[in-house]
Amino acid sequence: MKKTFTQSMAWLHTWGGLLLGWLLVPIFFTGTLAVFEPELSHWMRPELHQANTRVLPAVQASTLAQARLQAVAAGAPGWQIDLPDARNPALHIGWGSPRALQREYLDPRTGAPLRVRATEGGHFFTHFHAELDAGKVGRALVCVAGLVMLASLISGIVLHKKIFQDFFTFRPRASSQRAWLDAHTVLGVLSLPFLLMISYSGVIMLVDDYLPAATTHLYHGKSGARAEVVKNFERKPLGQPASLPALAGLTAQAEHRFGVGMLSQISVRAPGDAAATVRFSRHIHDRLGAVADHVSYDAASGALRGVQTDWNPMAYLFRTLVGLHIVKFGGYPALALYFLAGLAASALLAGGLVLYTIKRRKRGGQAFGAATTQIHALIEALNVAAIAGIVLASAAYLWSNRLLPASWEARASAEVGGFFAVWALSLLHALLRPPLRAWFEQVSLAAALCGLLPLLDVATGQQSDPIAQGVDAVAVLLALALSWLAWRLRPPHAGHAPVFLNKAAA
């Protein structure tokens, strides 16, 4: 029998959402955490909390950084100085080739190097969100998940013809299936503009992976070329040694051009050569489009070599979509809005996964033949691991940062390994326990890990600054939400019938 268009959309929405939902929930949740990547990275480097008591002015920071770089990297092919700002108060330097930089953090009061523990910090969540921490294979999976997400959104709009009417008929005390469907609809309406924007901009950001032939053709065989090609005002080293004048004067000139406090990075090419150049990049925190203007000077003479502040329209369009996705604009109000929208989107996806299992459990039958029971059990376990397990693994990642020895050189990879180990254990636990008990136990443990995070600082002797305290505060708020969810998921033997999952799951 030929399917109608609506039936085809239902099939696409159900199976696309289910099969890729187990990836989409972790992708969205880690992307939500990545909104606060700088703050998480700062929290995970507690050695910086006391040292960075204030944001160092760019001129003073360049002076301290230059003194340290001249002492340890005078002959390096390049220097990089990441200037402090409100979200990144650390003075961070690097030297060597662009792909193999040695890095240090400096005390902003003295310029002395700080012994900072090795960690990927909040960047791990960004990396997982973009590539699942699996290189090209992970990136390809994220590409497929992004396309399926867009298709699921469009098919969901087609299916829910009365979507806005249903928005006002939320019945949390109805049957578990009706409550989950209502919650799924409400979250879908609330987060629909955000979901469409974030999914479409994510797809556009990965356009080179979707359509490599197009960029190869349009950019003369240079696969991966971008419309916003950055002008390069550097020059090849002459091989003639020369001392590098003080960077403070050039920093002041660059600030005069872009504004005080507007510089994000200083890059020096061939600092010990007569052809050395200095490039100053403007930060993007005050604009929607993630377009980084820059200016370059001849290091020896201080002469202007070039400035790029005008970009072609396609660059502005593309970088505006990038800016919408990575939310560097709008300060903490915009960050908070994105964070809440990301949590709502994650809950929407999670609700769809749970709704599938409830509907199939109530429908009964042998949808998968003799293996139906085993497949449904596997789906239930994957749901637990994809939803509760990813929250648990993320909390465990933060805990490992404090519990592993600070001086251990391999601790960064151990933190990441711990994340995946806890995630794998959450799946094993879900396979071995009844579904409702697995939900309750994992959500409860995640709530405990998040809620006790501030006490972990005290127990390990760490002193928090306002940025780190903000991370702790958000963790406590997440713990409260997870505690409420765990309370609603109490197993039936505790004296009530669970609201979110029916008794058959117990």
Residue, then its C-alpha position, 0 to 999 in steps of 0.5 A: m500500500k502506497k504511503t501518504f506524504t504525512q506517513s513518509m514524514a512520520w517514518l523519517h521523523t521516527w527512525g531518523g530521530l531514533l537512530l541518530g538521536w543517540l548521537l544528537v543528544p550527546i552532540f547537543f548537550t556537549g555543545t551546550l556546555a561548550v557555550f562556556e568553554p573559556e569558563l570551564s577551561h579556567w575552572m579546570r586550571p585552578e593554578l590560575h585562579q589566584a594569579n589572575t586577579r584582574v584583566l591585564p591591559a594589552v600594553q602591559a601584557s605585551t611587555l611581560a610576554q615579550a620579556r619571557l619569550q625573549a628569554v626562552a624562545a628568541g630563535a623560534p620561528g614565531w611567537q603567539i601572545d593571547l591577551p587577557d579578557a574578561r572571560n580569559p583572564a590568563l596571560h597565555i604565550g606560545w612559541g614555535s611553528p603554528r602547528a606545534l606551539q609550546r605554551e606557557y601561562l604567565d603570572p600577570r603580576t610578575g611575568a613569571p611562568l606558572r606551573v599549570r596542570a595539563t588538561e584539555g579544559g572546556h575545549f574537549f566539549t567543543h571538540f566532542h561536539a564538532e568531531l565526537d573526539a574521533g577525527k575525520v570519522g567523527r566529523a563525518l558522523v556529525c555531518v550526517a547527524g546535522l542533516v538528519m536533524l534538519a530533516s527531523l525538524i522539517s518532518g516534525i513541523v509537517l506532522h504536528k499540524k496543530i503544533f501551536q494549539d498543542f503547545f497550550t494543551f500540556r498535560p503533565r498528569a496524563s498517561s506517560q505517553r500523552a505526557w511525553l508527547d505533550a512535553h516533546t511538542v512544547l519543547g519543540v515549539l519553544s526551541l524551534p527557532f533556535l533549533l532551526m538556526i543552530s542546525y542550519s548554521g552547523v550544516i553550513m559550517l561543515v559545507d566543505d565536508y558535505l560538498p568538497a567538490a564545490t569548494t575545489h572547483l570554486y577556489h582553483g583546486k584548493s579544497g577547503a578554501r573559505a570565502e573569507v580568505v584572510k590576507n597575509f602581510e607577512r614576509k619571508p625571513l631574510g636570514q639577517p639577525a636583528s633585535l626585536p623592538a619593544l612590542a608595547g609601542l606597536t600594541a598602543q598603535a593597534e589599540h588606537r586603531f581598534g580601540v582599547g581592550m579590543l585586541s585578542q592576540i599578538s603574533v610575531r613572525a621570525p622575531g629574531d630576523a630583520a624581516a620580522t612582522v607583528r600582527f594584531s588581531r581584533h576580538i569578535h566579542d562585540r559583533l555578531g559576525a565572527v570576522a576578526d579584523h587584523v593589522s600588521y606592522d614591520a617589527a623593526s621600523g614600526a611601519l604599517r604593512g597592511v590592515q584588513t577590516d573590509w571583507n567580501p559580502m560572502a565572508y560576512l554572510f558565512r561568518t555571521l552564520v558562524g557567529l550565530h552558532i558559536v555565540k561570541f557576541g552579547g556577553y553573558p545574557a546571550l550565553a545564558l540564553y544559548f545555554l538554556a536553549g541548548l538544554a531545552a533542545s537536548a531535552l526535546l531530543a531526549g523526549g523523542l527517544v523516550l517517547y519511542t520506547i513508551k509507544r512501542r512498549k504499549r503497542g506490544g507485538q513482535a516488530f523485530g520478530a523473535a529478537t523483539t524483546q532483546i532489541h527493545a532492551l538494547i534501545e532502552a539501554l542506549n536511551v539511558a546511556a545517550i541521555a543520563g550517561i552523557v551527563l554523568a560522563s561530563a560530570a565525571y570529566l570535571w571530577s577527574n580534573r581535581l582527583l588526578p595528580a596535578s603534576w602527571e604529564a598524561r593527565a589530559s588524556a586520562e581525563v578524556g579517557g575517564f569521560f569515555a570510560v564512564w560513558a561506556l560503564s553507563l551503557l553497561h549499567a543500563l544493560l544490566r539493570p531494569p530500565l527505570r532503575a537504571w534511569f533513577e540511579q544514573v540521574s541521581l549519581a549525575a545530580a550528586l556529582c554536579g551538586l558536590l562539585p563546589l565541595l570538591d574544590v574545598a576538599t582538594g584545597q583549591q581557591s576559586d575566583p569569580i569565574a570558577q564560582g560561576v561554573d560551580a553555581v551552574a553545576v549546582l543549578l543543574a544538580l537541582a534540576l537533575s535531583w527533581l528528575a530523579w525524584r520523579l523517576r523513583p522506582p515503583h517500590a518507593g511508594h508511587a507510580p513513576v510519571f515519566l516512564n510507565k510501570a513496565a519499565a521498572 
